[in-house]
Amino acid sequence: MKIVDLTHMIDEKMPVFPGTEPPKIIQKNTIEKDGFAEKLLTMYSHTGTHIDAPAHMIEDGNSLCDFSVEKFIGRGVVIPLKSENLIGLKYLKKFETQIKKASFVLFYSGWDDFWGRKEYFNGFPSLSIEAARYLVEFDLKGIGIDAVSIDPMESENFDIHHILLKKDLIIIENLKNLKDLINKKFELYITPLKIKGLDGSPVRALAKIL
């Protein structure tokens, strides 16, 4: 059995979405002083490799704890992207057979190679509106990408988020190592923290190759 880790490390110097704050990891107790070690973690709910719930952008949308745990586990397919910035409908239709068999569609752009560099926040591929509307017609649990957003960085209305989240799909962003899953059959595990009312959560995203 082979497991592929799809998760970026969380630390205080990691890249975060522009306008938010990086996490703070404070050593509050030590073994030397207190007999036990414990850290205080302060971070946004969309830090690092994370899930967006409908409540992230949809008024009265489901939070992560509104879903059963089965929502976060399922067969995945990785779609490798070309150099174009927009993931179009015509290109997606080439993978229709694989999409029909999947619970999660993950897009490999190679953008995780730019993690920690300024290039990470510009020029990454994103879904077209037509492609997003096409995907919500399938029986999917979620859509993921190895970039900071499924919408273009310059987006003001986050149209793609709205199309997906209104259909109760979850969105996984800031994935890594998707290249290792191209043309592979795998089970995806992206279980979030179980905190009441969460609009999103960092996850330890894993893929078990079948």
Backbone as JSON Lines, residues from 0, in Angstrom:
{"i":0,"aa":"M","n":[0.84,-1.2,0.0],"ca":[0.0,0.0,0.0],"c":[0.88,1.25,0.0]}
{"i":1,"aa":"K","n":[0.62,2.16,-0.94],"ca":[1.39,3.4,-1.0],"c":[0.49,4.59,-0.67]}
{"i":2,"aa":"I","n":[0.96,5.45,0.23],"ca":[0.24,6.66,0.62],"c":[1.02,7.87,0.12]}
{"i":3,"aa":"V","n":[0.33,8.79,-0.55],"ca":[0.95,10.04,-1.02],"c":[0.43,11.19,-0.18]}
{"i":4,"aa":"D","n":[1.35,11.94,0.41],"ca":[0.98,13.1,1.22],"c":[0.77,14.29,0.29]}
{"i":5,"aa":"L","n":[-0.42,14.87,0.34],"ca":[-0.78,15.98,-0.55],"c":[-0.82,17.31,0.19]}
{"i":6,"aa":"T","n":[-0.16,17.38,1.35],"ca":[-0.33,18.49,2.27],"c":[0.94,19.33,2.43]}
{"i":7,"aa":"H","n":[0.79,20.65,2.36],"ca":[1.9,21.55,2.67],"c":[2.08,21.68,4.19]}
{"i":8,"aa":"M","n":[3.31,21.89,4.59],"ca":[3.62,22.1,6.01],"c":[3.09,23.46,6.47]}
{"i":9,"aa":"I","n":[2.51,23.47,7.67],"ca":[2.09,24.73,8.28],"c":[3.2,25.23,9.19]}
{"i":10,"aa":"D","n":[3.65,26.45,8.95],"ca":[4.61,27.1,9.84],"c":[4.43,28.61,9.77]}
{"i":11,"aa":"E","n":[5.12,29.34,10.59],"ca":[4.89,30.77,10.71],"c":[5.39,31.56,9.5]}
{"i":12,"aa":"K","n":[6.21,30.96,8.66],"ca":[6.75,31.66,7.5],"c":[6.13,31.19,6.19]}
{"i":13,"aa":"M","n":[5.05,30.43,6.29],"ca":[4.41,29.88,5.09],"c":[3.67,30.95,4.31]}
{"i":14,"aa":"P","n":[3.43,30.74,3.01],"ca":[2.61,31.68,2.25],"c":[1.14,31.55,2.64]}
{"i":15,"aa":"V","n":[0.46,32.69,2.68],"ca":[-0.97,32.71,2.96],"c":[-1.65,33.61,1.93]}
{"i":16,"aa":"F","n":[-2.97,33.46,1.8],"ca":[-3.7,34.26,0.83],"c":[-3.51,35.74,1.14]}
{"i":17,"aa":"P","n":[-3.19,36.58,0.15],"ca":[-2.95,38.0,0.39],"c":[-4.08,38.66,1.18]}
{"i":18,"aa":"G","n":[-3.69,39.38,2.23],"ca":[-4.68,40.04,3.07],"c":[-4.96,39.32,4.37]}
{"i":19,"aa":"T","n":[-4.59,38.04,4.45],"ca":[-4.73,37.33,5.71],"c":[-3.38,37.32,6.44]}
{"i":20,"aa":"E","n":[-3.39,36.77,7.63],"ca":[-2.17,36.73,8.45],"c":[-1.63,35.31,8.51]}
{"i":21,"aa":"P","n":[-0.32,35.17,8.56],"ca":[0.26,33.83,8.71],"c":[-0.06,33.26,10.09]}
{"i":22,"aa":"P","n":[0.04,31.95,10.23],"ca":[-0.26,31.36,11.54],"c":[0.78,31.75,12.59]}
{"i":23,"aa":"K","n":[0.35,31.68,13.82],"ca":[1.25,31.86,14.96],"c":[1.27,30.57,15.75]}
{"i":24,"aa":"I","n":[2.47,30.1,16.04],"ca":[2.66,28.85,16.78],"c":[3.51,29.18,18.0]}
{"i":25,"aa":"I","n":[2.87,29.24,19.15],"ca":[3.53,29.72,20.36],"c":[3.69,28.58,21.36]}
{"i":26,"aa":"Q","n":[4.9,28.39,21.83],"ca":[5.16,27.36,22.84],"c":[4.7,27.89,24.19]}
{"i":27,"aa":"K","n":[3.54,27.44,24.67],"ca":[2.97,27.94,25.92],"c":[3.42,27.14,27.14]}
{"i":28,"aa":"N","n":[3.64,25.86,26.96],"ca":[4.11,25.03,28.06],"c":[5.28,24.18,27.59]}
{"i":29,"aa":"T","n":[6.22,23.92,28.49],"ca":[7.38,23.09,28.16],"c":[7.5,21.96,29.18]}
{"i":30,"aa":"I","n":[8.16,20.9,28.76],"ca":[8.38,19.77,29.67],"c":[9.26,20.19,30.83]}
{"i":31,"aa":"E","n":[10.28,21.02,30.52],"ca":[11.2,21.48,31.57],"c":[10.48,22.29,32.64]}
{"i":32,"aa":"K","n":[9.57,23.17,32.24],"ca":[8.92,24.08,33.18],"c":[7.63,23.5,33.77]}
{"i":33,"aa":"D","n":[6.85,22.82,32.91],"ca":[5.5,22.4,33.31],"c":[5.31,20.89,33.4]}
{"i":34,"aa":"G","n":[6.27,20.14,32.9],"ca":[6.12,18.69,32.9],"c":[5.41,18.17,31.67]}
{"i":35,"aa":"F","n":[4.98,19.07,30.8],"ca":[4.33,18.69,29.54],"c":[4.53,19.82,28.54]}
{"i":36,"aa":"A","n":[4.44,19.45,27.26],"ca":[4.6,20.44,26.19],"c":[3.26,20.69,25.51]}
{"i":37,"aa":"E","n":[2.96,21.98,25.26],"ca":[1.73,22.33,24.57],"c":[1.91,23.66,23.85]}
{"i":38,"aa":"K","n":[1.39,23.72,22.62],"ca":[1.51,24.92,21.8],"c":[0.14,25.59,21.64]}
{"i":39,"aa":"L","n":[0.15,26.91,21.52],"ca":[-1.04,27.68,21.18],"c":[-0.98,27.96,19.68]}
{"i":40,"aa":"L","n":[-2.01,27.52,18.97],"ca":[-2.07,27.71,17.52],"c":[-3.1,28.77,17.18]}
{"i":41,"aa":"T","n":[-2.69,29.78,16.38],"ca":[-3.61,30.81,15.92],"c":[-3.48,30.89,14.4]}
{"i":42,"aa":"M","n":[-4.59,30.59,13.71],"ca":[-4.53,30.62,12.25],"c":[-5.93,30.79,11.67]}
{"i":43,"aa":"Y","n":[-5.99,31.27,10.45],"ca":[-7.25,31.36,9.73],"c":[-7.72,29.96,9.33]}
{"i":44,"aa":"S","n":[-9.02,29.82,9.15],"ca":[-9.59,28.52,8.83],"c":[-9.26,28.06,7.42]}
{"i":45,"aa":"H","n":[-8.65,28.93,6.61],"ca":[-8.28,28.57,5.24],"c":[-6.77,28.66,5.06]}
{"i":46,"aa":"T","n":[-6.05,28.22,6.07],"ca":[-4.59,28.23,6.05],"c":[-4.05,26.96,5.42]}
{"i":47,"aa":"G","n":[-3.03,27.12,4.57],"ca":[-2.36,25.96,4.01],"c":[-3.26,25.1,3.14]}
{"i":48,"aa":"T","n":[-2.99,23.81,3.1],"ca":[-3.85,22.86,2.4],"c":[-5.16,22.77,3.18]}
{"i":49,"aa":"H","n":[-6.25,23.16,2.55],"ca":[-7.49,23.33,3.31],"c":[-8.72,23.05,2.45]}
{"i":50,"aa":"I","n":[-9.86,22.93,3.13],"ca":[-11.16,22.76,2.49],"c":[-11.97,24.03,2.64]}
{"i":51,"aa":"D","n":[-12.68,24.42,1.59],"ca":[-13.73,25.44,1.66],"c":[-15.08,24.74,1.78]}
{"i":52,"aa":"A","n":[-15.86,25.12,2.79],"ca":[-17.24,24.64,2.9],"c":[-18.17,25.65,2.22]}
{"i":53,"aa":"P","n":[-19.4,25.25,1.89],"ca":[-20.35,26.22,1.33],"c":[-20.51,27.46,2.19]}
{"i":54,"aa":"A","n":[-20.44,27.32,3.52],"ca":[-20.59,28.46,4.42],"c":[-19.51,29.52,4.23]}
{"i":55,"aa":"H","n":[-18.46,29.17,3.51],"ca":[-17.38,30.13,3.23],"c":[-17.88,31.32,2.43]}
{"i":56,"aa":"M","n":[-18.83,31.08,1.5],"ca":[-19.3,32.16,0.63],"c":[-20.81,32.17,0.4]}
{"i":57,"aa":"I","n":[-21.5,31.14,0.87],"ca":[-22.94,31.04,0.64],"c":[-23.68,31.32,1.95]}
{"i":58,"aa":"E","n":[-24.56,32.32,1.93],"ca":[-25.36,32.64,3.12],"c":[-26.18,31.42,3.53]}
{"i":59,"aa":"D","n":[-26.04,31.04,4.81],"ca":[-26.73,29.86,5.36],"c":[-26.3,28.55,4.71]}
{"i":60,"aa":"G","n":[-25.13,28.57,4.06],"ca":[-24.6,27.34,3.47],"c":[-24.1,26.38,4.54]}
{"i":61,"aa":"N","n":[-23.94,25.13,4.16],"ca":[-23.46,24.12,5.09],"c":[-22.04,24.42,5.57]}
{"i":62,"aa":"S","n":[-21.83,24.22,6.87],"ca":[-20.47,24.25,7.4],"c":[-19.9,22.84,7.32]}
{"i":63,"aa":"L","n":[-18.64,22.69,7.6],"ca":[-18.02,21.37,7.46],"c":[-18.64,20.34,8.39]}
{"i":64,"aa":"C","n":[-19.05,20.76,9.58],"ca":[-19.62,19.8,10.53],"c":[-21.04,19.39,10.15]}
{"i":65,"aa":"D","n":[-21.63,20.04,9.16],"ca":[-22.95,19.63,8.68],"c":[-22.89,18.41,7.77]}
{"i":66,"aa":"F","n":[-21.69,18.07,7.31],"ca":[-21.53,16.91,6.43],"c":[-21.14,15.67,7.24]}
{"i":67,"aa":"S","n":[-21.55,14.51,6.76],"ca":[-21.07,13.26,7.35],"c":[-19.61,13.07,6.96]}
{"i":68,"aa":"V","n":[-18.91,12.23,7.7],"ca":[-17.48,12.05,7.45],"c":[-17.24,11.44,6.07]}
{"i":69,"aa":"E","n":[-18.24,10.74,5.53],"ca":[-18.08,10.15,4.19],"c":[-17.86,11.21,3.11]}
{"i":70,"aa":"K","n":[-18.26,12.44,3.39],"ca":[-18.08,13.53,2.43],"c":[-16.61,13.77,2.12]}
{"i":71,"aa":"F","n":[-15.73,13.39,3.03],"ca":[-14.32,13.74,2.93],"c":[-13.43,12.56,2.51]}
{"i":72,"aa":"I","n":[-14.07,11.5,2.04],"ca":[-13.34,10.31,1.6],"c":[-13.97,9.82,0.3]}
{"i":73,"aa":"G","n":[-13.13,9.47,-0.68],"ca":[-13.71,8.95,-1.92],"c":[-12.69,8.79,-3.02]}
{"i":74,"aa":"R","n":[-13.11,8.14,-4.09],"ca":[-12.23,7.92,-5.24],"c":[-11.92,9.24,-5.93]}
{"i":75,"aa":"G","n":[-10.66,9.42,-6.27],"ca":[-10.25,10.65,-6.92],"c":[-9.69,10.43,-8.31]}
{"i":76,"aa":"V","n":[-9.68,11.48,-9.1],"ca":[-9.02,11.47,-10.4],"c":[-8.22,12.77,-10.52]}
{"i":77,"aa":"V","n":[-7.01,12.67,-11.03],"ca":[-6.17,13.85,-11.26],"c":[-6.18,14.18,-12.75]}
{"i":78,"aa":"I","n":[-6.51,15.42,-13.06],"ca":[-6.5,15.9,-14.44],"c":[-5.29,16.81,-14.63]}
{"i":79,"aa":"P","n":[-4.32,16.41,-15.44],"ca":[-3.16,17.27,-15.69],"c":[-3.53,18.42,-16.61]}
{"i":80,"aa":"L","n":[-3.03,19.59,-16.3],"ca":[-3.4,20.77,-17.06],"c":[-2.32,21.17,-18.05]}
{"i":81,"aa":"K","n":[-2.77,21.83,-19.11],"ca":[-1.84,22.41,-20.07],"c":[-1.37,23.76,-19.54]}
{"i":82,"aa":"S","n":[-0.66,24.5,-20.36],"ca":[-0.08,25.76,-19.93],"c":[-1.1,26.9,-19.87]}
{"i":83,"aa":"E","n":[-2.3,26.69,-20.46],"ca":[-3.28,27.77,-20.47],"c":[-3.73,28.1,-19.04]}
{"i":84,"aa":"N","n":[-4.07,29.39,-18.83],"ca":[-4.5,29.81,-17.5],"c":[-5.93,29.4,-17.19]}
{"i":85,"aa":"L","n":[-6.74,29.16,-18.22],"ca":[-8.14,28.86,-18.01],"c":[-8.41,27.39,-18.33]}
{"i":86,"aa":"I","n":[-9.06,26.69,-17.39],"ca":[-9.42,25.29,-17.59],"c":[-10.77,25.28,-18.3]}
{"i":87,"aa":"G","n":[-10.78,25.0,-19.57],"ca":[-11.98,25.14,-20.38],"c":[-12.82,23.88,-20.46]}
{"i":88,"aa":"L","n":[-14.05,24.04,-20.91],"ca":[-15.01,22.95,-21.01],"c":[-14.54,21.91,-22.03]}
{"i":89,"aa":"K","n":[-14.06,22.34,-23.17],"ca":[-13.63,21.42,-24.22],"c":[-12.55,20.48,-23.71]}
{"i":90,"aa":"Y","n":[-11.6,21.01,-22.96],"ca":[-10.52,20.18,-22.42],"c":[-11.05,19.2,-21.37]}
{"i":91,"aa":"L","n":[-11.94,19.67,-20.5],"ca":[-12.49,18.82,-19.45],"c":[-13.25,17.62,-20.02]}
{"i":92,"aa":"K","n":[-13.96,17.84,-21.1],"ca":[-14.79,16.77,-21.67],"c":[-13.96,15.57,-22.13]}
{"i":93,"aa":"K","n":[-12.66,15.77,-22.34],"ca":[-11.79,14.66,-22.7],"c":[-11.67,13.65,-21.57]}
{"i":94,"aa":"F","n":[-11.99,14.09,-20.35],"ca":[-11.84,13.24,-19.16],"c":[-13.2,12.82,-18.59]}
{"i":95,"aa":"E","n":[-14.23,12.91,-19.39],"ca":[-15.58,12.67,-18.89],"c":[-15.74,11.26,-18.31]}
{"i":96,"aa":"T","n":[-15.16,10.26,-18.95],"ca":[-15.28,8.89,-18.45],"c":[-14.68,8.75,-17.06]}
{"i":97,"aa":"Q","n":[-13.51,9.35,-16.84],"ca":[-12.86,9.29,-15.52],"c":[-13.64,10.08,-14.48]}
{"i":98,"aa":"I","n":[-14.18,11.24,-14.88],"ca":[-14.93,12.08,-13.94],"c":[-16.18,11.35,-13.45]}
{"i":99,"aa":"K","n":[-16.83,10.61,-14.34],"ca":[-18.06,9.89,-13.96],"c":[-17.79,8.85,-12.88]}
{"i":100,"aa":"K","n":[-16.59,8.33,-12.8],"ca":[-16.24,7.29,-11.83],"c":[-15.7,7.86,-10.52]}
{"i":101,"aa":"A","n":[-15.51,9.19,-10.47],"ca":[-14.81,9.81,-9.34],"c":[-15.76,10.51,-8.37]}
{"i":102,"aa":"S","n":[-15.3,10.66,-7.15],"ca":[-15.95,11.52,-6.16],"c":[-15.27,12.87,-6.06]}
{"i":103,"aa":"F","n":[-13.97,12.88,-6.39],"ca":[-13.19,14.12,-6.33],"c":[-12.41,14.3,-7.64]}
{"i":104,"aa":"V","n":[-12.47,15.5,-8.19],"ca":[-11.67,15.86,-9.35],"c":[-10.59,16.83,-8.89]}
{"i":105,"aa":"L","n":[-9.33,16.44,-9.09],"ca":[-8.19,17.24,-8.66],"c":[-7.4,17.67,-9.89]}
{"i":106,"aa":"F","n":[-7.02,18.95,-9.92],"ca":[-6.31,19.5,-11.07],"c":[-4.82,19.67,-10.75]}
{"i":107,"aa":"Y","n":[-3.99,19.02,-11.56],"ca":[-2.54,19.16,-11.42],"c":[-2.02,20.21,-12.38]}
{"i":108,"aa":"S","n":[-1.48,21.29,-11.83],"ca":[-0.88,22.34,-12.64],"c":[0.63,22.44,-12.44]}
{"i":109,"aa":"G","n":[1.13,21.8,-11.36],"ca":[2.54,21.95,-11.0],"c":[2.82,23.22,-10.23]}
{"i":110,"aa":"W","n":[1.74,23.95,-9.87],"ca":[1.93,25.24,-9.2],"c":[2.5,25.09,-7.79]}
{"i":111,"aa":"D","n":[2.4,23.91,-7.23],"ca":[2.98,23.7,-5.89],"c":[4.5,23.86,-5.9]}
{"i":112,"aa":"D","n":[5.11,23.79,-7.08],"ca":[6.56,24.03,-7.18],"c":[6.92,25.46,-6.79]}
{"i":113,"aa":"F","n":[5.95,26.39,-6.89],"ca":[6.2,27.8,-6.55],"c":[5.89,28.12,-5.09]}
{"i":114,"aa":"W","n":[5.5,27.13,-4.31],"ca":[5.16,27.35,-2.89],"c":[6.32,28.07,-2.19]}
{"i":115,"aa":"G","n":[5.99,29.15,-1.5],"ca":[7.01,29.93,-0.8],"c":[7.65,31.01,-1.65]}
{"i":116,"aa":"R","n":[7.21,31.14,-2.92],"ca":[7.74,32.17,-3.8],"c":[6.6,33.07,-4.26]}
{"i":117,"aa":"K","n":[6.92,34.31,-4.65],"ca":[5.89,35.26,-5.04],"c":[5.11,34.8,-6.26]}
{"i":118,"aa":"E","n":[5.74,33.96,-7.1],"ca":[5.06,33.47,-8.31],"c":[3.84,32.62,-7.97]}
{"i":119,"aa":"Y","n":[3.78,32.11,-6.76],"ca":[2.69,31.22,-6.37],"c":[1.33,31.9,-6.48]}
{"i":120,"aa":"F","n":[1.3,33.22,-6.33],"ca":[0.03,33.94,-6.27],"c":[-0.41,34.55,-7.6]}
{"i":121,"aa":"N","n":[0.3,34.28,-8.66],"ca":[-0.05,34.89,-9.94],"c":[0.05,33.89,-11.08]}
{"i":122,"aa":"G","n":[-0.95,33.94,-11.99],"ca":[-0.87,33.17,-13.22],"c":[-1.27,31.73,-13.13]}
{"i":123,"aa":"F","n":[-1.73,31.26,-11.98],"ca":[-2.1,29.85,-11.86],"c":[-3.39,29.58,-12.63]}
{"i":124,"aa":"P","n":[-3.58,28.34,-13.08],"ca":[-4.81,28.0,-13.82],"c":[-6.04,28.05,-12.91]}
{"i":125,"aa":"S","n":[-7.18,28.36,-13.49],"ca":[-8.44,28.37,-12.76],"c":[-9.54,27.88,-13.68]}
{"i":126,"aa":"L","n":[-10.65,27.47,-13.1],"ca":[-11.77,26.94,-13.89],"c":[-12.5,28.06,-14.63]}
{"i":127,"aa":"S","n":[-12.94,27.77,-15.83],"ca":[-13.86,28.67,-16.52],"c":[-15.26,28.46,-15.94]}
{"i":128,"aa":"I","n":[-16.13,29.42,-16.13],"ca":[-17.5,29.3,-15.65],"c":[-18.19,28.1,-16.29]}
{"i":129,"aa":"E","n":[-17.98,27.9,-17.59],"ca":[-18.61,26.78,-18.29],"c":[-18.11,25.44,-17.74]}
{"i":130,"aa":"A","n":[-16.82,25.36,-17.43],"ca":[-16.25,24.13,-16.89],"c":[-16.8,23.85,-15.49]}
{"i":131,"aa":"A","n":[-16.94,24.89,-14.68],"ca":[-17.49,24.72,-13.34],"c":[-18.94,24.22,-13.4]}
{"i":132,"aa":"R","n":[-19.74,24.81,-14.29],"ca":[-21.13,24.38,-14.44],"c":[-21.22,22.94,-14.95]}
{"i":133,"aa":"Y","n":[-20.27,22.56,-15.76],"ca":[-20.21,21.19,-16.26],"c":[-19.92,20.21,-15.12]}
{"i":134,"aa":"L","n":[-18.98,20.55,-14.25],"ca":[-18.58,19.65,-13.17],"c":[-19.69,19.43,-12.15]}
{"i":135,"aa":"V","n":[-20.5,20.45,-11.87],"ca":[-21.53,20.28,-10.85],"c":[-22.67,19.38,-11.32]}
{"i":136,"aa":"E","n":[-22.67,18.99,-12.6],"ca":[-23.68,18.07,-13.1],"c":[-23.34,16.61,-12.78]}
{"i":137,"aa":"F","n":[-22.12,16.37,-12.33],"ca":[-21.71,15.02,-11.95],"c":[-21.98,14.79,-10.46]}
{"i":138,"aa":"D","n":[-21.93,13.54,-10.05],"ca":[-22.15,13.18,-8.64],"c":[-20.83,13.26,-7.89]}
{"i":139,"aa":"L","n":[-20.34,14.47,-7.72],"ca":[-19.04,14.7,-7.09],"c":[-19.19,15.21,-5.67]}
{"i":140,"aa":"K","n":[-18.16,14.93,-4.87],"ca":[-18.1,15.48,-3.51],"c":[-17.29,16.77,-3.46]}
{"i":141,"aa":"G","n":[-16.27,16.87,-4.33],"ca":[-15.44,18.05,-4.26],"c":[-14.5,18.2,-5.44]}
{"i":142,"aa":"I","n":[-13.91,19.4,-5.52],"ca":[-12.94,19.78,-6.56],"c":[-11.7,20.31,-5.86]}
{"i":143,"aa":"G","n":[-10.52,19.91,-6.34],"ca":[-9.29,20.38,-5.73],"c":[-8.27,20.84,-6.74]}
{"i":144,"aa":"I","n":[-7.3,21.64,-6.27],"ca":[-6.26,22.17,-7.15],"c":[-4.99,22.43,-6.34]}
{"i":145,"aa":"D","n":[-3.84,22.35,-7.0],"ca":[-2.55,22.6,-6.34],"c":[-2.15,24.06,-6.45]}
{"i":146,"aa":"A","n":[-3.11,24.94,-6.27],"ca":[-2.88,26.39,-6.31],"c":[-3.67,27.03,-5.17]}
{"i":147,"aa":"V","n":[-3.51,28.34,-5.02],"ca":[-4.09,29.02,-3.87],"c":[-5.6,29.2,-3.99]}
{"i":148,"aa":"S","n":[-6.14,29.11,-5.22],"ca":[-7.58,29.31,-5.4],"c":[-8.05,28.63,-6.68]}
{"i":149,"aa":"I","n":[-9.32,28.27,-6.71],"ca":[-9.93,27.73,-7.92],"c":[-10.46,28.86,-8.81]}
{"i":150,"aa":"D","n":[-10.54,30.07,-8.26],"ca":[-10.84,31.29,-9.01],"c":[-9.53,32.0,-9.34]}
{"i":151,"aa":"P","n":[-9.49,32.81,-10.4],"ca":[-8.29,33.6,-10.66],"c":[-8.04,34.61,-9.55]}
{"i":152,"aa":"M","n":[-6.8,34.95,-9.33],"ca":[-6.44,35.85,-8.24],"c":[-7.12,37.2,-8.36]}
{"i":153,"aa":"E","n":[-7.36,37.65,-9.6],"ca":[-7.96,38.97,-9.79],"c":[-9.48,38.96,-9.63]}
{"i":154,"aa":"S","n":[-10.05,37.81,-9.37],"ca":[-11.51,37.71,-9.23],"c":[-12.01,38.53,-8.05]}
{"i":155,"aa":"E","n":[-13.11,39.23,-8.27],"ca":[-13.74,40.01,-7.2],"c":[-15.02,39.34,-6.7]}
{"i":156,"aa":"N","n":[-15.68,38.58,-7.56],"ca":[-16.95,37.95,-7.2],"c":[-16.84,36.47,-6.86]}
{"i":157,"aa":"F","n":[-15.67,35.87,-7.13],"ca":[-15.44,34.45,-6.84],"c":[-16.55,33.58,-7.46]}
{"i":158,"aa":"D","n":[-16.76,33.79,-8.75],"ca":[-17.85,33.1,-9.45],"c":[-17.73,31.58,-9.37]}
{"i":159,"aa":"I","n":[-16.51,31.06,-9.52],"ca":[-16.32,29.61,-9.53],"c":[-16.63,29.03,-8.15]}
{"i":160,"aa":"H","n":[-16.15,29.69,-7.1],"ca":[-16.5,29.25,-5.75],"c":[-18.01,29.16,-5.59]}
{"i":161,"aa":"H","n":[-18.71,30.19,-6.03],"ca":[-20.16,30.23,-5.85],"c":[-20.86,29.11,-6.61]}
{"i":162,"aa":"I","n":[-20.42,28.84,-7.83],"ca":[-21.04,27.76,-8.62],"c":[-20.87,26.42,-7.92]}
{"i":163,"aa":"L","n":[-19.67,26.14,-7.44],"ca":[-19.38,24.84,-6.8],"c":[-20.03,24.74,-5.42]}
{"i":164,"aa":"L","n":[-19.88,25.78,-4.62],"ca":[-20.37,25.72,-3.24],"c":[-21.89,25.71,-3.16]}
{"i":165,"aa":"K","n":[-22.56,26.36,-4.11],"ca":[-24.03,26.34,-4.12],"c":[-24.57,24.93,-4.34]}
{"i":166,"aa":"K","n":[-23.77,24.07,-4.95],"ca":[-24.17,22.68,-5.2],"c":[-23.63,21.75,-4.11]}
{"i":167,"aa":"D","n":[-23.15,22.34,-3.02],"ca":[-22.64,21.59,-1.86],"c":[-21.37,20.8,-2.16]}
{"i":168,"aa":"L","n":[-20.65,21.18,-3.21],"ca":[-19.32,20.61,-3.4],"c":[-18.34,21.32,-2.47]}
{"i":169,"aa":"I","n":[-17.37,20.61,-1.96],"ca":[-16.31,21.24,-1.2],"c":[-15.14,21.52,-2.14]}
{"i":170,"aa":"I","n":[-14.33,22.49,-1.77],"ca":[-13.19,22.89,-2.59],"c":[-11.92,22.69,-1.78]}
{"i":171,"aa":"I","n":[-10.95,21.98,-2.37],"ca":[-9.67,21.76,-1.7],"c":[-8.6,22.57,-2.42]}
{"i":172,"aa":"E","n":[-7.92,23.43,-1.69],"ca":[-6.91,24.31,-2.3],"c":[-5.55,24.1,-1.63]}
{"i":173,"aa":"N","n":[-4.51,24.51,-2.35],"ca":[-3.12,24.37,-1.88],"c":[-2.71,22.91,-1.7]}
{"i":174,"aa":"L","n":[-3.13,22.06,-2.62],"ca":[-2.65,20.68,-2.62],"c":[-1.22,20.61,-3.16]}
{"i":175,"aa":"K","n":[-0.57,19.49,-2.96],"ca":[0.76,19.28,-3.52],"c":[0.91,17.8,-3.91]}
{"i":176,"aa":"N","n":[1.94,17.52,-4.69],"ca":[2.31,16.16,-5.09],"c":[1.25,15.46,-5.95]}
{"i":177,"aa":"L","n":[0.38,16.21,-6.6],"ca":[-0.63,15.58,-7.44],"c":[-0.03,14.88,-8.65]}
{"i":178,"aa":"K","n":[1.18,15.27,-9.02],"ca":[1.85,14.63,-10.15],"c":[1.99,13.13,-9.92]}
{"i":179,"aa":"D","n":[2.16,12.74,-8.66],"ca":[2.35,11.32,-8.33],"c":[1.08,10.5,-8.51]}
{"i":180,"aa":"L","n":[-0.05,11.16,-8.78],"ca":[-1.33,10.46,-8.88],"c":[-1.89,10.44,-10.3]}
{"i":181,"aa":"I","n":[-1.18,11.04,-11.25],"ca":[-1.66,11.04,-12.64],"c":[-1.73,9.62,-13.16]}
{"i":182,"aa":"N","n":[-2.86,9.27,-13.75],"ca":[-3.11,7.93,-14.31],"c":[-3.11,6.83,-13.24]}
{"i":183,"aa":"K","n":[-3.34,7.22,-11.98],"ca":[-3.41,6.26,-10.89],"c":[-4.84,6.17,-10.35]}
{"i":184,"aa":"K","n":[-5.22,4.99,-9.88],"ca":[-6.45,4.84,-9.13],"c":[-6.13,5.07,-7.65]}
{"i":185,"aa":"F","n":[-6.89,5.93,-7.0],"ca":[-6.58,6.23,-5.6],"c":[-7.81,6.65,-4.83]}
{"i":186,"aa":"E","n":[-7.72,6.5,-3.52],"ca":[-8.73,6.95,-2.58],"c":[-8.2,8.2,-1.9]}
{"i":187,"aa":"L","n":[-9.02,9.26,-1.86],"ca":[-8.62,10.53,-1.26],"c":[-9.21,10.65,0.14]}
{"i":188,"aa":"Y","n":[-8.38,11.12,1.08],"ca":[-8.8,11.37,2.45],"c":[-8.47,12.82,2.8]}
{"i":189,"aa":"I","n":[-9.5,13.62,3.11],"ca":[-9.28,15.04,3.41],"c":[-10.14,15.44,4.61]}
{"i":190,"aa":"T","n":[-10.04,14.69,5.69],"ca":[-10.9,14.95,6.85],"c":[-10.48,16.21,7.58]}
{"i":191,"aa":"P","n":[-11.43,17.14,7.81],"ca":[-11.12,18.4,8.49],"c":[-11.24,18.28,10.0]}
{"i":192,"aa":"L","n":[-10.85,19.33,10.69],"ca":[-11.1,19.42,12.12],"c":[-12.61,19.46,12.36]}
{"i":193,"aa":"K","n":[-13.05,18.83,13.44],"ca":[-14.48,18.79,13.76],"c":[-14.8,19.91,14.75]}
{"i":194,"aa":"I","n":[-14.97,21.11,14.2],"ca":[-15.26,22.3,15.0],"c":[-16.58,22.88,14.52]}
{"i":195,"aa":"K","n":[-17.45,23.2,15.43],"ca":[-18.8,23.65,15.09],"c":[-18.77,24.91,14.22]}
{"i":196,"aa":"G","n":[-19.53,24.86,13.13],"ca":[-19.73,26.04,12.3],"c":[-18.58,26.43,11.4]}
{"i":197,"aa":"L","n":[-17.61,25.54,11.2],"ca":[-16.44,25.91,10.4],"c":[-16.79,26.15,8.93]}
{"i":198,"aa":"D","n":[-16.32,27.3,8.39],"ca":[-16.47,27.61,6.97],"c":[-15.34,27.03,6.14]}
{"i":199,"aa":"G","n":[-14.34,26.52,6.82],"ca":[-13.2,25.91,6.16],"c":[-12.28,25.34,7.22]}
{"i":200,"aa":"S","n":[-11.32,24.52,6.8],"ca":[-10.4,23.93,7.77],"c":[-9.13,23.46,7.08]}
{"i":201,"aa":"P","n":[-7.98,23.68,7.71],"ca":[-6.78,22.98,7.25],"c":[-7.01,21.47,7.34]}
{"i":202,"aa":"V","n":[-6.41,20.73,6.42],"ca":[-6.55,19.28,6.41],"c":[-5.19,18.62,6.2]}
{"i":203,"aa":"R","n":[-5.09,17.39,6.63],"ca":[-3.96,16.53,6.22],"c":[-4.49,15.7,5.07]}
{"i":204,"aa":"A","n":[-4.24,16.13,3.86],"ca":[-4.76,15.47,2.67],"c":[-3.84,14.31,2.28]}
{"i":205,"aa":"L","n":[-4.45,13.13,2.12],"ca":[-3.7,11.92,1.79],"c":[-4.38,11.17,0.66]}
{"i":206,"aa":"A","n":[-3.6,10.48,-0.14],"ca":[-4.15,9.62,-1.18],"c":[-3.57,8.22,-1.02]}
{"i":207,"aa":"K","n":[-4.46,7.24,-0.99],"ca":[-4.04,5.83,-0.95],"c":[-4.17,5.26,-2.35]}
{"i":208,"aa":"I","n":[-3.03,4.91,-2.94],"ca":[-3.05,4.36,-4.28],"c":[-3.57,2.93,-4.24]}
{"i":209,"aa":"L","n":[-4.54,2.64,-5.09],"ca":[-5.21,1.33,-5.08],"c":[-4.57,0.34,-6.03]}
